[in-house]
Amino acid sequence: MQRILFDLAALISRVAIGVIFVTHGWQKMQIGVPVTAAAFNQMGIPLPWLSAGFAILVETVGGVLLIIGLLVRLAALGLVVDMLGAIIFVHGAHGVLIQNGGWELAGGLAVACLLLVAVGGGRLGIDGILHNSYRRRAERRAAEQDLAGHAPATSIRPEAPSEADTAPRPVPPTARGGDMRNVDDVVADEPSRGRSPSA
C-alpha cells in the first residue's frame, strides 16, 4: 500500500512540475531565442545566448520527460541546474517572495526536482515500465539458471553386462575337434552317450 501511495504521489508531482516547466519553456520558445537572450543579458545572466538556449531546451524537453516519466532523474537534474542559475543570477538578491522577484518559485521547483533526482519518478511512467520489464526478465533468467544448477546429471555411464551376455555359449559341432557330421546325427547320439552299456 505504501508503495502504491508513493507511485501516485510521484506521478502527480512529476506531472505538475512538468506542466509548469513546459509552460515556461514554451513561453520562451514562442518569443524566440534572441529576445530571451536579450532579456537574460539585461538580468546579468552570463553567456545569454547559450543560457537562453539551455533554458528553453531543458524546460520544454525536461518538462515533457517528467510528464511521461522517461529519464526522470536526468531531466530533473537538468532542471535543478536551470533553477539554480535562476536563483543565483536573478532571484537570489530579491528575497524569498515571488511578488518581489524573489526565489520562492524557482527554489520550490528546484527542491522538488532534487527530490525526483534522489527517489526517481515511481513505477507509473515509462521508466517504471521499462524497469519492471527488465527486472522480470532478470528474475526469469536467474530462475532458469537455478533450475539448471539443480538438474540431475545426464552423463552416460556404461551399462553392466547382463547374465545373457556373460552365460557360456554352446560350441557349434564344427568346432569340436573337426567333427563335420550332420548336426542331426550329433543330437541323436547325445541320449545314447548318457546311457550305461548295460541299458
C-alpha positions, 0 to 999 in steps of 0.5 A: 500500500505504501508503495502504491501511495508513493507511485501516485504521489510521484506521478502527480508531482512529476506531472505538475512540475512538468506542466509548469516547466513546459509552460515556461519553456514554451513561453520562451520558445514562442518569443524566440531565442534572441529576445530571451537572450536579450532579456537574460543579458539585461538580468546579468545572466552570463553567456545569454545566448547559450543560457537562453538556449539551455533554458528553453531546451531543458524546460520544454524537453525536461518538462515533457520527460517528467510528464511521461516519466522517461529519464526522470532523474536526468531531466530533473537534474537538468532542471535543478541546474536551470533553477539554480542559475535562476536563483543565483543570477536573478532571484537570489538578491530579491528575497524569498517572495515571488511578488518581489522577484524573489526565489520562492518559485524557482527554489520550490521547483528546484527542491522538488526536482532534487527530490525526483533526482534522489527517489526517481519518478515511481513505477507509473511512467515509462521508466517504471515500465521499462524497469519492471520489464527488465527486472522480470526478465532478470528474475526469469533468467536467474530462475532458469539458471537455478533450475539448471544448477539443480538438474540431475546429471545426464552423463552416460555411464556404461551399462553392466553386462547382463547374465545373457551376455556373460552365460557360456555359449554352446560350441557349434559341432564344427568346432569340436575337434573337426567333427563335420557330421550332420548336426542331426546325427550329433543330437541323436547320439547325445541320449545314447552317450548318457546311457550305461552299456548295460541299458 
